Amino acid sequence: MSKRGFSLIELLVVIGILGVLVAVGIFMYFEAVRQAKRTVHFYNIKLIKEALEIYYLKK
């Protein structure tokens, strides 16, 4: 008797591994987005600070 296909246990293991990989990938994606937003906010604050310094020096 030749074995054709995969057993239920094998399929469940693969689905479980894929689920873990997807969860980690989603977490890393949202962490990267959060870090990018933080960097943009930091540079916006720096730009506003420099603009205020220029404004008060010219005044």
ZIVEN-V185553 format. One line per field, one symbol per residue. ss: DSSP state (H for helix, E for strand, - for the rest). psi: psi as a letter, one per 30 degrees, with the letter a starting at -180 (. if undefined). burial: b if it has 9 or more other ideal C-beta (glycine too) atoms within 8 Angstrom, else e. Layout:
# ZIVEN-V185553
ss = ???
psi = ???
burial = ???
This chain:
# ZIVEN-V185553
ss = -------HHHHHHHHHHHHHHHHHHHHHHHHHHHHHHHHHHHHHHHHHHHHHHHHHHH-
psi = kkkkalleeeeeeeeeeeeeeeeeeeeeeeeeeeeeeeeeeeeeeeeeeeeeeeefef.
burial = eeeeeeeeeebeeeeeeeeeeeeeeeeeeeeeeeeeeeeeeeeeeeeeeeeeeeeeeee
